[in-house]
Amino acid sequence: MLVFTSNMTETDIINEIIGLAKAKGINQGELARRVGIRQETLSRARKHSTLRFSTVQEMAAIVGLTIKLVEDNSTQSG
C-alpha cells in the first residue's frame, strides 16, 4: 500500500505510479497506451501534470492501486 500525503503534488503521485509500473514490468509507453494517452503526454505529466483525475485513477488501477480520499485527522482542531 502506498500512502500519499496532503503535501504531495499530482506529479509526485504520477511519478510513484510510473515507478511502480516499471517495477511490475510496464514501461511508460505501455502505461500511456493502456490509459489512452500519448507517451509524450505522460512524460510531460511527470513534470507538470495536466492529466484528468480519472486518468490518474486508471493508471493507478493498472498497477493494482486504488486512489481514495481519507479524512486527515491532523488538520482537525480540538
Biopython code that builds the backbone (N, CA, C, O; Angstrom):
import numpy as np
from Bio.PDB.StructureBuilder import StructureBuilder

atoms = [
    (1, "MET", "N", (0.849, -1.181, 0.000)),
    (1, "MET", "CA", (0.000, 0.000, 0.000)),
    (1, "MET", "C", (0.891, 1.240, 0.000)),
    (1, "MET", "O", (1.843, 1.335, 0.774)),
    (2, "LEU", "N", (0.572, 2.173, -0.867)),
    (2, "LEU", "CA", (1.262, 3.450, -0.881)),
    (2, "LEU", "C", (0.376, 4.481, -0.214)),
    (2, "LEU", "O", (-0.837, 4.494, -0.427)),
    (3, "VAL", "N", (0.964, 5.333, 0.582)),
    (3, "VAL", "CA", (0.217, 6.403, 1.228)),
    (3, "VAL", "C", (0.691, 7.719, 0.643)),
    (3, "VAL", "O", (1.879, 8.039, 0.679)),
    (4, "PHE", "N", (-0.241, 8.468, 0.111)),
    (4, "PHE", "CA", (0.065, 9.779, -0.441)),
    (4, "PHE", "C", (-0.394, 10.818, 0.560)),
    (4, "PHE", "O", (-1.554, 10.825, 0.972)),
    (5, "THR", "N", (0.498, 11.680, 0.943)),
    (5, "THR", "CA", (0.178, 12.687, 1.944)),
    (5, "THR", "C", (-0.328, 13.961, 1.289)),
    (5, "THR", "O", (-0.169, 14.160, 0.084)),
    (6, "SER", "N", (-0.932, 14.811, 2.083)),
    (6, "SER", "CA", (-1.543, 16.028, 1.563)),
    (6, "SER", "C", (-0.526, 17.007, 0.987)),
    (6, "SER", "O", (-0.895, 17.896, 0.220)),
    (7, "ASN", "N", (0.752, 16.858, 1.346)),
    (7, "ASN", "CA", (1.743, 17.778, 0.805)),
    (7, "ASN", "C", (2.336, 17.298, -0.513)),
    (7, "ASN", "O", (3.192, 17.971, -1.087)),
    (8, "MET", "N", (1.893, 16.145, -0.998)),
    (8, "MET", "CA", (2.369, 15.640, -2.284)),
    (8, "MET", "C", (1.590, 16.298, -3.415)),
    (8, "MET", "O", (0.403, 16.598, -3.279)),
    (9, "THR", "N", (2.272, 16.517, -4.526)),
    (9, "THR", "CA", (1.620, 17.078, -5.695)),
    (9, "THR", "C", (1.102, 15.951, -6.587)),
    (9, "THR", "O", (1.439, 14.784, -6.392)),
    (10, "GLU", "N", (0.294, 16.314, -7.550)),
    (10, "GLU", "CA", (-0.199, 15.318, -8.502)),
    (10, "GLU", "C", (0.968, 14.697, -9.264)),
    (10, "GLU", "O", (0.944, 13.503, -9.564)),
    (11, "THR", "N", (1.984, 15.491, -9.580)),
    (11, "THR", "CA", (3.147, 14.935, -10.277)),
    (11, "THR", "C", (3.887, 13.928, -9.394)),
    (11, "THR", "O", (4.414, 12.938, -9.900)),
    (12, "ASP", "N", (3.933, 14.168, -8.091)),
    (12, "ASP", "CA", (4.542, 13.189, -7.181)),
    (12, "ASP", "C", (3.796, 11.858, -7.261)),
    (12, "ASP", "O", (4.411, 10.792, -7.310)),
    (13, "ILE", "N", (2.489, 11.932, -7.272)),
    (13, "ILE", "CA", (1.656, 10.724, -7.330)),
    (13, "ILE", "C", (1.866, 10.001, -8.661)),
    (13, "ILE", "O", (2.013, 8.779, -8.699)),
    (14, "ILE", "N", (1.878, 10.767, -9.745)),
    (14, "ILE", "CA", (2.097, 10.179, -11.076)),
    (14, "ILE", "C", (3.452, 9.485, -11.133)),
    (14, "ILE", "O", (3.563, 8.380, -11.665)),
    (15, "ASN", "N", (4.469, 10.119, -10.594)),
    (15, "ASN", "CA", (5.802, 9.523, -10.606)),
    (15, "ASN", "C", (5.862, 8.250, -9.764)),
    (15, "ASN", "O", (6.560, 7.303, -10.126)),
    (16, "GLU", "N", (5.145, 8.219, -8.658)),
    (16, "GLU", "CA", (5.079, 6.999, -7.848)),
    (16, "GLU", "C", (4.405, 5.876, -8.626)),
    (16, "GLU", "O", (4.864, 4.734, -8.599)),
    (17, "ILE", "N", (3.319, 6.202, -9.317)),
    (17, "ILE", "CA", (2.599, 5.194, -10.109)),
    (17, "ILE", "C", (3.497, 4.686, -11.228)),
    (17, "ILE", "O", (3.562, 3.479, -11.461)),
    (18, "ILE", "N", (4.188, 5.577, -11.923)),
    (18, "ILE", "CA", (5.078, 5.172, -13.011)),
    (18, "ILE", "C", (6.199, 4.281, -12.476)),
    (18, "ILE", "O", (6.561, 3.290, -13.110)),
    (19, "GLY", "N", (6.749, 4.634, -11.306)),
    (19, "GLY", "CA", (7.792, 3.810, -10.705)),
    (19, "GLY", "C", (7.299, 2.418, -10.365)),
    (19, "GLY", "O", (8.010, 1.438, -10.587)),
    (20, "LEU", "N", (6.093, 2.317, -9.831)),
    (20, "LEU", "CA", (5.512, 1.024, -9.506)),
    (20, "LEU", "C", (5.233, 0.223, -10.781)),
    (20, "LEU", "O", (5.446, -0.989, -10.821)),
    (21, "ALA", "N", (4.757, 0.910, -11.816)),
    (21, "ALA", "CA", (4.512, 0.235, -13.098)),
    (21, "ALA", "C", (5.821, -0.351, -13.627)),
    (21, "ALA", "O", (5.855, -1.495, -14.078)),
    (22, "LYS", "N", (6.887, 0.430, -13.571)),
    (22, "LYS", "CA", (8.191, -0.042, -14.046)),
    (22, "LYS", "C", (8.633, -1.277, -13.265)),
    (22, "LYS", "O", (9.157, -2.230, -13.842)),
    (23, "ALA", "N", (8.420, -1.254, -11.951)),
    (23, "ALA", "CA", (8.776, -2.404, -11.111)),
    (23, "ALA", "C", (7.974, -3.647, -11.494)),
    (23, "ALA", "O", (8.418, -4.772, -11.263)),
    (24, "LYS", "N", (6.798, -3.442, -12.076)),
    (24, "LYS", "CA", (5.941, -4.561, -12.491)),
    (24, "LYS", "C", (6.143, -4.910, -13.964)),
    (24, "LYS", "O", (5.407, -5.722, -14.523)),
    (25, "GLY", "N", (7.153, -4.287, -14.591)),
    (25, "GLY", "CA", (7.462, -4.607, -15.982)),
    (25, "GLY", "C", (6.628, -3.864, -17.007)),
    (25, "GLY", "O", (6.569, -4.262, -18.171)),
    (26, "ILE", "N", (5.983, -2.787, -16.584)),
    (26, "ILE", "CA", (5.163, -1.985, -17.508)),
    (26, "ILE", "C", (5.913, -0.673, -17.753)),
    (26, "ILE", "O", (6.062, 0.143, -16.843)),
    (27, "ASN", "N", (6.381, -0.480, -18.984)),
    (27, "ASN", "CA", (7.114, 0.744, -19.260)),
    (27, "ASN", "C", (6.157, 1.922, -19.456)),
    (27, "ASN", "O", (4.943, 1.744, -19.557)),
    (28, "GLN", "N", (6.718, 3.102, -19.506)),
    (28, "GLN", "CA", (5.908, 4.319, -19.580)),
    (28, "GLN", "C", (5.050, 4.358, -20.842)),
    (28, "GLN", "O", (3.905, 4.808, -20.800)),
    (29, "GLY", "N", (5.593, 3.891, -21.952)),
    (29, "GLY", "CA", (4.829, 3.865, -23.198)),
    (29, "GLY", "C", (3.624, 2.949, -23.108)),
    (29, "GLY", "O", (2.538, 3.296, -23.574)),
    (30, "GLU", "N", (3.811, 1.786, -22.513)),
    (30, "GLU", "CA", (2.713, 0.828, -22.347)),
    (30, "GLU", "C", (1.658, 1.367, -21.389)),
    (30, "GLU", "O", (0.460, 1.226, -21.634)),
    (31, "LEU", "N", (2.102, 1.979, -20.304)),
    (31, "LEU", "CA", (1.158, 2.562, -19.352)),
    (31, "LEU", "C", (0.312, 3.636, -20.028)),
    (31, "LEU", "O", (-0.906, 3.682, -19.853)),
    (32, "ALA", "N", (0.962, 4.490, -20.792)),
    (32, "ALA", "CA", (0.242, 5.538, -21.521)),
    (32, "ALA", "C", (-0.767, 4.937, -22.501)),
    (32, "ALA", "O", (-1.910, 5.385, -22.584)),
    (33, "ARG", "N", (-0.331, 3.923, -23.238)),
    (33, "ARG", "CA", (-1.217, 3.281, -24.215)),
    (33, "ARG", "C", (-2.449, 2.704, -23.532)),
    (33, "ARG", "O", (-3.562, 2.822, -24.045)),
    (34, "ARG", "N", (-2.247, 2.082, -22.377)),
    (34, "ARG", "CA", (-3.372, 1.441, -21.677)),
    (34, "ARG", "C", (-4.407, 2.442, -21.174)),
    (34, "ARG", "O", (-5.581, 2.095, -21.039)),
    (35, "VAL", "N", (-3.996, 3.676, -20.895)),
    (35, "VAL", "CA", (-4.969, 4.666, -20.432)),
    (35, "VAL", "C", (-5.433, 5.602, -21.558)),
    (35, "VAL", "O", (-6.232, 6.512, -21.338)),
    (36, "GLY", "N", (-4.913, 5.358, -22.763)),
    (36, "GLY", "CA", (-5.406, 6.096, -23.929)),
    (36, "GLY", "C", (-4.803, 7.475, -24.122)),
    (36, "GLY", "O", (-5.448, 8.371, -24.668)),
    (37, "ILE", "N", (-3.548, 7.648, -23.668)),
    (37, "ILE", "CA", (-2.866, 8.922, -23.900)),
    (37, "ILE", "C", (-1.538, 8.636, -24.600)),
    (37, "ILE", "O", (-1.075, 7.496, -24.633)),
    (38, "ARG", "N", (-0.940, 9.677, -25.154)),
    (38, "ARG", "CA", (0.351, 9.530, -25.816)),
    (38, "ARG", "C", (1.458, 9.461, -24.766)),
    (38, "ARG", "O", (1.341, 10.035, -23.683)),
    (39, "GLN", "N", (2.524, 8.755, -25.103)),
    (39, "GLN", "CA", (3.652, 8.653, -24.184)),
    (39, "GLN", "C", (4.217, 10.045, -23.867)),
    (39, "GLN", "O", (4.645, 10.303, -22.741)),
    (40, "GLU", "N", (4.217, 10.932, -24.859)),
    (40, "GLU", "CA", (4.720, 12.286, -24.652)),
    (40, "GLU", "C", (3.889, 13.034, -23.613)),
    (40, "GLU", "O", (4.422, 13.820, -22.830)),
    (41, "THR", "N", (2.589, 12.786, -23.613)),
    (41, "THR", "CA", (1.702, 13.422, -22.636)),
    (41, "THR", "C", (2.044, 12.955, -21.226)),
    (41, "THR", "O", (2.105, 13.754, -20.293)),
    (42, "LEU", "N", (2.263, 11.658, -21.086)),
    (42, "LEU", "CA", (2.619, 11.115, -19.776)),
    (42, "LEU", "C", (3.994, 11.621, -19.342)),
    (42, "LEU", "O", (4.210, 11.918, -18.167)),
    (43, "SER", "N", (4.898, 11.716, -20.272)),
    (43, "SER", "CA", (6.227, 12.224, -19.958)),
    (43, "SER", "C", (6.162, 13.663, -19.447)),
    (43, "SER", "O", (6.835, 14.011, -18.477)),
    (44, "ARG", "N", (5.355, 14.494, -20.097)),
    (44, "ARG", "CA", (5.181, 15.882, -19.645)),
    (44, "ARG", "C", (4.509, 15.932, -18.277)),
    (44, "ARG", "O", (4.828, 16.789, -17.453)),
    (45, "ALA", "N", (3.581, 15.015, -18.042)),
    (45, "ALA", "CA", (2.850, 14.993, -16.769)),
    (45, "ALA", "C", (3.768, 14.676, -15.599)),
    (45, "ALA", "O", (3.442, 14.993, -14.455)),
    (46, "ARG", "N", (4.900, 14.062, -15.866)),
    (46, "ARG", "CA", (5.862, 13.761, -14.797)),
    (46, "ARG", "C", (6.453, 15.037, -14.208)),
    (46, "ARG", "O", (6.940, 15.042, -13.077)),
    (47, "LYS", "N", (6.404, 16.118, -14.984)),
    (47, "LYS", "CA", (6.955, 17.393, -14.509)),
    (47, "LYS", "C", (5.867, 18.405, -14.170)),
    (47, "LYS", "O", (5.996, 19.167, -13.212)),
    (48, "HIS", "N", (4.808, 18.408, -14.951)),
    (48, "HIS", "CA", (3.700, 19.352, -14.738)),
    (48, "HIS", "C", (2.420, 18.696, -15.249)),
    (48, "HIS", "O", (2.142, 18.697, -16.448)),
    (49, "SER", "N", (1.669, 18.153, -14.344)),
    (49, "SER", "CA", (0.511, 17.366, -14.742)),
    (49, "SER", "C", (-0.667, 18.220, -15.185)),
    (49, "SER", "O", (-1.048, 19.201, -14.546)),
    (50, "THR", "N", (-1.215, 17.799, -16.298)),
    (50, "THR", "CA", (-2.489, 18.344, -16.759)),
    (50, "THR", "C", (-3.458, 17.193, -17.038)),
    (50, "THR", "O", (-4.448, 17.351, -17.751)),
    (51, "LEU", "N", (-3.144, 16.028, -16.454)),
    (51, "LEU", "CA", (-3.995, 14.857, -16.671)),
    (51, "LEU", "C", (-5.289, 14.970, -15.879)),
    (51, "LEU", "O", (-5.327, 15.570, -14.805)),
    (52, "ARG", "N", (-6.325, 14.398, -16.416)),
    (52, "ARG", "CA", (-7.581, 14.299, -15.666)),
    (52, "ARG", "C", (-7.379, 13.354, -14.497)),
    (52, "ARG", "O", (-6.585, 12.416, -14.568)),
    (53, "PHE", "N", (-8.103, 13.612, -13.428)),
    (53, "PHE", "CA", (-8.008, 12.740, -12.257)),
    (53, "PHE", "C", (-8.397, 11.319, -12.628)),
    (53, "PHE", "O", (-7.808, 10.362, -12.125)),
    (54, "SER", "N", (-9.382, 11.175, -13.503)),
    (54, "SER", "CA", (-9.812, 9.832, -13.904)),
    (54, "SER", "C", (-8.686, 9.074, -14.615)),
    (54, "SER", "O", (-8.600, 7.851, -14.501)),
    (55, "THR", "N", (-7.829, 9.783, -15.340)),
    (55, "THR", "CA", (-6.694, 9.145, -15.997)),
    (55, "THR", "C", (-5.689, 8.666, -14.957)),
    (55, "THR", "O", (-5.142, 7.570, -15.076)),
    (56, "VAL", "N", (-5.445, 9.486, -13.938)),
    (56, "VAL", "CA", (-4.537, 9.083, -12.858)),
    (56, "VAL", "C", (-5.111, 7.866, -12.130)),
    (56, "VAL", "O", (-4.370, 6.953, -11.767)),
    (57, "GLN", "N", (-6.415, 7.850, -11.920)),
    (57, "GLN", "CA", (-7.062, 6.691, -11.285)),
    (57, "GLN", "C", (-6.888, 5.435, -12.140)),
    (57, "GLN", "O", (-6.624, 4.355, -11.612)),
    (58, "GLU", "N", (-7.033, 5.575, -13.453)),
    (58, "GLU", "CA", (-6.860, 4.434, -14.357)),
    (58, "GLU", "C", (-5.430, 3.912, -14.295)),
    (58, "GLU", "O", (-5.207, 2.702, -14.263)),
    (59, "MET", "N", (-4.467, 4.822, -14.280)),
    (59, "MET", "CA", (-3.065, 4.418, -14.183)),
    (59, "MET", "C", (-2.828, 3.662, -12.882)),
    (59, "MET", "O", (-2.152, 2.633, -12.866)),
    (60, "ALA", "N", (-3.385, 4.174, -11.802)),
    (60, "ALA", "CA", (-3.236, 3.513, -10.504)),
    (60, "ALA", "C", (-3.828, 2.104, -10.547)),
    (60, "ALA", "O", (-3.227, 1.158, -10.039)),
    (61, "ALA", "N", (-4.986, 1.972, -11.142)),
    (61, "ALA", "CA", (-5.646, 0.666, -11.214)),
    (61, "ALA", "C", (-4.808, -0.338, -12.003)),
    (61, "ALA", "O", (-4.777, -1.520, -11.659)),
    (62, "ILE", "N", (-4.140, 0.111, -13.039)),
    (62, "ILE", "CA", (-3.313, -0.776, -13.853)),
    (62, "ILE", "C", (-2.206, -1.408, -13.025)),
    (62, "ILE", "O", (-1.842, -2.562, -13.251)),
    (63, "VAL", "N", (-1.668, -0.660, -12.067)),
    (63, "VAL", "CA", (-0.584, -1.195, -11.237)),
    (63, "VAL", "C", (-1.100, -1.779, -9.921)),
    (63, "VAL", "O", (-0.316, -2.137, -9.042)),
    (64, "GLY", "N", (-2.421, -1.871, -9.794)),
    (64, "GLY", "CA", (-3.008, -2.522, -8.625)),
    (64, "GLY", "C", (-3.294, -1.597, -7.459)),
    (64, "GLY", "O", (-3.446, -2.060, -6.328)),
    (65, "LEU", "N", (-3.371, -0.301, -7.709)),
    (65, "LEU", "CA", (-3.671, 0.658, -6.651)),
    (65, "LEU", "C", (-5.075, 1.221, -6.816)),
    (65, "LEU", "O", (-5.606, 1.281, -7.925)),
    (66, "THR", "N", (-5.657, 1.624, -5.726)),
    (66, "THR", "CA", (-6.910, 2.357, -5.722)),
    (66, "THR", "C", (-6.647, 3.673, -5.017)),
    (66, "THR", "O", (-6.078, 3.700, -3.926)),
    (67, "ILE", "N", (-7.056, 4.750, -5.635)),
    (67, "ILE", "CA", (-6.908, 6.061, -5.005)),
    (67, "ILE", "C", (-8.200, 6.374, -4.281)),
    (67, "ILE", "O", (-9.282, 6.350, -4.867)),
    (68, "LYS", "N", (-8.070, 6.667, -2.995)),
    (68, "LYS", "CA", (-9.251, 7.071, -2.252)),
    (68, "LYS", "C", (-8.876, 8.164, -1.271)),
    (68, "LYS", "O", (-7.733, 8.256, -0.822)),
    (69, "LEU", "N", (-9.835, 8.972, -0.954)),
    (69, "LEU", "CA", (-9.622, 10.071, -0.028)),
    (69, "LEU", "C", (-10.002, 9.618, 1.368)),
    (69, "LEU", "O", (-11.027, 8.967, 1.570)),
    (70, "VAL", "N", (-9.173, 9.967, 2.314)),
    (70, "VAL", "CA", (-9.459, 9.651, 3.705)),
    (70, "VAL", "C", (-9.328, 10.924, 4.528)),
    (70, "VAL", "O", (-8.572, 11.833, 4.187)),
    (71, "GLU", "N", (-10.059, 10.963, 5.584)),
    (71, "GLU", "CA", (-10.037, 12.122, 6.453)),
    (71, "GLU", "C", (-8.651, 12.284, 7.069)),
    (71, "GLU", "O", (-8.056, 11.319, 7.549)),
    (72, "ASP", "N", (-8.157, 13.498, 7.050)),
    (72, "ASP", "CA", (-6.862, 13.824, 7.643)),
    (72, "ASP", "C", (-7.115, 14.375, 9.036)),
    (72, "ASP", "O", (-7.415, 15.558, 9.191)),
    (73, "ASN", "N", (-6.997, 13.542, 10.030)),
    (73, "ASN", "CA", (-7.292, 13.942, 11.408)),
    (73, "ASN", "C", (-6.308, 14.957, 11.956)),
    (73, "ASN", "O", (-6.598, 15.615, 12.955)),
    (74, "SER", "N", (-5.146, 15.100, 11.326)),
    (74, "SER", "CA", (-4.150, 16.037, 11.836)),
    (74, "SER", "C", (-4.553, 17.495, 11.611)),
    (74, "SER", "O", (-3.981, 18.391, 12.232)),
    (75, "THR", "N", (-5.527, 17.745, 10.735)),
    (75, "THR", "CA", (-5.945, 19.121, 10.467)),
    (75, "THR", "C", (-7.128, 19.564, 11.308)),
    (75, "THR", "O", (-7.531, 20.726, 11.256)),
    (76, "GLN", "N", (-7.687, 18.641, 12.082)),
    (76, "GLN", "CA", (-8.843, 19.000, 12.918)),
    (76, "GLN", "C", (-8.379, 19.745, 14.163)),
    (76, "GLN", "O", (-7.401, 19.371, 14.810)),
    (77, "SER", "N", (-9.101, 20.796, 14.474)),
    (77, "SER", "CA", (-8.778, 21.493, 15.728)),
    (77, "SER", "C", (-9.586, 20.855, 16.854)),
    (77, "SER", "O", (-10.678, 20.331, 16.635)),
    (78, "GLY", "N", (-9.046, 20.909, 18.022)),
    (78, "GLY", "CA", (-9.790, 20.212, 19.035)),
    (78, "GLY", "C", (-9.569, 20.759, 20.341)),
    (78, "GLY", "O", (-10.137, 20.271, 21.319)),
]
sb = StructureBuilder()
sb.init_structure("model")
sb.init_model(0)
sb.init_chain("A")
sb.init_seg("    ")
for serial, (resi, resn, name, xyz) in enumerate(atoms, 1):
    if name == "N":
        sb.init_residue(resn, " ", resi, " ")
    sb.init_atom(name, np.array(xyz, "f"), 0.0, 1.0, " ", f" {name:<3s}", serial, name[0])
structure = sb.get_structure()
